[in-house]
Amino acid sequence: METLSIFSGITPEQQEAMKSCFQSYESSFSPEEIIMSYTSRPQKIGVLLDGYARLYCSDADGNQSIIEELFKDSVFGEQFLLPSSQQNYYVKACKPCRVLFIDYEHIVKRCPKACAHHSQLVSNLFQLAAYKSQMQAMRINILTKPSVRLKLMTYLEVLCQQHGDDSCVVPMPYSALAEYLCLDRSAMMRELKRLSDENLITREGRHIRLIR
């Protein structure tokens, strides 16, 4: 699943042909610019071609939290998260971003040309939706841990499992990680130092190795 993207199994030539089939288009965004605000019904799917962005959620009181980090080949849209009338979901660029937007209706309706790549793309979307659900379940598991240490260690163990090694690179700045894990940044950094002092981890920048 780690290497799966929306275009897995689809050649560059087929991807080009899909642009008219799916009425897709590309747009560029500057840092801090809103890429997409979620609505009550699926309208389009976004594919991050280049850059780095985040999916945020804000409530009626204006409290904001990070829901997901988005990197190259990440997909996003209402299809992967059921919006609530009590919350506002939006994707914001953190670095310059280039995004491919695909019209949702043209994905789900039957293709008159019966294109093989259409079926492949729909299959990829189903798998990506399942993967996103798995990642959200993993995050919920982390957030329910009763201490800063347990949250951090569980998160780092998951990252290392994804890398297939005892080491990993935290994919976001520590300030963003604290927000993602619902932790105070100072408390999180103190705990990372304790883990290092107790020889449970080694840390160099965002590169961390678990000492088994």
C-alpha positions as CSV (number, residue, x, y, z in Angstrom):
1,M,0.0,0.0,0.0
2,E,2.9,2.4,0.7
3,T,3.6,2.7,-3.1
4,L,0.0,2.9,-4.2
5,S,-1.1,6.1,-5.8
6,I,-4.2,7.1,-7.7
7,F,-2.3,6.5,-10.9
8,S,-0.9,3.0,-10.0
9,G,-1.2,0.7,-13.1
10,I,-2.0,3.7,-15.4
11,T,0.6,4.7,-18.0
12,P,1.6,8.4,-18.5
13,E,-0.2,8.2,-21.9
14,Q,-3.4,7.0,-20.3
15,Q,-3.1,9.7,-17.7
16,E,-3.0,12.3,-20.4
17,A,-6.0,10.7,-22.1
18,M,-7.9,10.8,-18.8
19,K,-7.7,14.6,-18.6
20,S,-10.6,15.1,-21.1
21,C,-12.4,11.9,-19.9
22,F,-12.5,13.1,-16.3
23,Q,-12.6,16.9,-17.0
24,S,-9.5,17.2,-14.9
25,Y,-7.3,20.3,-14.6
26,E,-4.2,21.5,-12.8
27,S,-3.8,24.5,-10.4
28,S,-0.9,26.0,-8.5
29,F,-1.0,27.3,-4.9
30,S,1.3,29.5,-2.8
31,P,2.1,28.7,0.9
32,E,-0.9,29.4,3.2
33,E,-3.3,29.4,0.3
34,I,-6.5,27.4,0.7
35,I,-6.4,24.5,-1.9
36,M,-9.9,23.1,-1.1
37,S,-12.7,23.7,1.3
38,Y,-14.9,20.6,1.9
39,T,-18.6,20.8,1.1
40,S,-21.5,18.6,2.1
41,R,-21.3,16.5,-1.0
42,P,-18.4,15.1,-3.1
43,Q,-17.5,17.5,-6.0
44,K,-13.9,16.8,-6.9
45,I,-10.8,14.8,-5.9
46,G,-7.5,16.5,-5.5
47,V,-4.2,14.9,-6.2
48,L,-1.0,16.6,-4.9
49,L,1.4,16.5,-7.8
50,D,4.1,18.5,-6.1
51,G,4.5,20.2,-2.7
52,Y,3.3,19.8,0.9
53,A,-0.1,20.6,2.4
54,R,-2.2,19.8,5.4
55,L,-5.9,18.9,5.9
56,Y,-7.3,20.9,8.8
57,C,-10.4,20.8,10.8
58,S,-11.9,23.8,12.7
59,D,-14.9,23.8,14.9
60,A,-17.6,26.5,15.6
61,D,-15.3,28.2,18.1
62,G,-12.4,28.5,15.7
63,N,-10.3,25.8,17.3
64,Q,-8.1,24.2,14.6
65,S,-6.4,20.8,14.4
66,I,-4.3,18.9,11.8
67,I,-6.1,15.9,10.4
68,E,-3.7,14.7,7.8
69,E,-0.3,15.6,6.3
70,L,-0.4,15.6,2.5
71,F,2.7,14.9,0.4
72,K,3.4,14.2,-3.3
73,D,0.8,11.8,-4.7
74,S,-1.6,12.3,-1.7
75,V,-5.3,12.4,-2.6
76,F,-7.9,14.4,-0.7
77,G,-11.6,15.3,-1.0
78,E,-14.9,14.8,0.7
79,Q,-15.0,11.2,-0.5
80,F,-12.3,10.3,2.1
81,L,-13.9,12.1,5.0
82,L,-17.6,12.7,5.8
83,P,-17.9,16.4,6.5
84,S,-19.9,17.5,9.5
85,S,-22.1,20.6,9.7
86,Q,-20.4,21.4,13.1
87,Q,-16.9,21.4,11.6
88,N,-15.1,23.0,8.7
89,Y,-12.5,20.9,6.8
90,Y,-10.0,22.5,4.4
91,V,-6.7,21.8,2.7
92,K,-4.0,24.5,3.0
93,A,-0.7,24.7,1.2
94,C,2.4,24.6,3.4
95,K,4.8,25.0,0.5
96,P,4.2,25.8,-3.2
97,C,1.9,23.2,-4.5
98,R,0.7,21.9,-7.8
99,V,-2.6,20.0,-7.7
100,L,-4.6,18.0,-10.2
101,F,-8.4,18.2,-9.7
102,I,-10.6,15.5,-11.0
103,D,-14.4,15.9,-11.3
104,Y,-16.0,13.3,-9.0
105,E,-19.1,12.8,-11.2
106,H,-16.9,11.8,-14.1
107,I,-15.2,9.2,-12.0
108,V,-18.3,7.4,-10.7
109,K,-20.4,7.5,-13.8
110,R,-19.9,4.8,-16.5
111,C,-17.3,5.7,-19.1
112,P,-18.8,5.6,-22.6
113,K,-15.5,4.4,-23.9
114,A,-15.2,1.6,-21.3
115,C,-11.6,2.7,-20.7
116,A,-9.5,0.2,-18.8
117,H,-7.7,3.0,-17.0
118,H,-11.0,4.3,-15.7
119,S,-11.7,1.0,-13.9
120,Q,-8.1,1.0,-12.6
121,L,-8.4,4.5,-11.2
122,V,-11.7,3.6,-9.4
123,S,-10.0,0.5,-8.0
124,N,-7.1,2.6,-6.8
125,L,-9.5,5.1,-5.1
126,F,-11.2,2.3,-3.2
127,Q,-7.8,1.0,-1.9
128,L,-6.7,4.5,-1.0
129,A,-9.9,5.1,0.9
130,A,-9.3,1.9,2.8
131,Y,-5.7,3.0,3.5
132,K,-6.8,6.4,4.8
133,S,-9.3,4.7,7.1
134,Q,-6.6,2.5,8.4
135,M,-4.3,5.6,9.1
136,Q,-7.1,7.4,10.9
137,A,-7.7,4.4,13.1
138,M,-4.0,4.3,13.8
139,R,-4.1,8.0,14.8
140,I,-7.1,7.4,17.1
141,N,-5.1,4.6,18.8
142,I,-2.2,6.9,19.4
143,L,-4.4,9.8,20.7
144,T,-6.0,7.5,23.3
145,K,-2.7,6.6,24.9
146,P,-2.7,8.1,28.5
147,S,0.7,9.8,28.4
148,V,3.0,11.9,26.2
149,R,5.6,9.1,26.3
150,L,3.2,6.4,25.1
151,K,1.8,8.7,22.4
152,L,5.3,9.4,21.1
153,M,6.6,5.9,21.3
154,T,3.5,4.4,19.6
155,Y,3.7,7.0,16.8
156,L,7.5,6.3,16.3
157,E,6.9,2.6,16.3
158,V,4.3,2.9,13.6
159,L,6.6,5.1,11.5
160,C,9.4,2.6,11.9
161,Q,7.1,-0.3,10.9
162,Q,6.2,1.7,7.7
163,H,9.9,2.0,6.9
164,G,10.6,-1.6,7.7
165,D,13.5,-0.6,10.0
166,D,14.3,0.6,13.5
167,S,14.8,4.1,12.2
168,C,12.4,6.7,10.7
169,V,12.3,10.3,9.7
170,V,9.5,12.3,11.2
171,P,7.7,13.7,8.1
172,M,6.7,17.0,9.6
173,P,8.2,19.8,11.7
174,Y,8.1,19.1,15.5
175,S,5.6,21.9,16.0
176,A,3.3,20.3,13.5
177,L,3.8,16.8,15.1
178,A,2.8,18.2,18.5
179,E,-0.4,19.6,16.9
180,Y,-1.0,16.3,15.1
181,L,-0.6,14.3,18.3
182,C,-2.6,16.9,20.4
183,L,0.4,17.6,22.6
184,D,2.1,20.7,24.0
185,R,5.2,21.2,22.0
186,S,7.4,21.9,25.0
187,A,6.2,18.9,26.8
188,M,6.7,16.7,23.7
189,M,10.3,18.0,23.2
190,R,11.1,17.4,26.9
191,E,9.9,13.8,26.6
192,L,11.9,13.2,23.4
193,K,15.0,14.4,25.4
194,R,14.2,12.0,28.2
195,L,13.8,9.1,25.8
196,S,17.2,10.0,24.3
197,D,18.8,10.3,27.8
198,E,17.4,6.9,28.8
199,N,18.9,5.4,25.6
200,L,15.5,4.4,24.3
201,I,16.0,6.4,21.1
202,T,18.7,8.3,19.3
203,R,17.7,11.5,17.6
204,E,19.4,13.8,15.1
205,G,17.1,16.4,13.8
206,R,14.0,14.6,12.6
207,H,15.8,11.3,12.1
208,I,15.0,9.0,15.0
209,R,16.1,5.4,15.7
210,L,14.5,3.2,18.3
211,I,16.9,1.3,20.5
212,R,15.5,-2.2,21.0
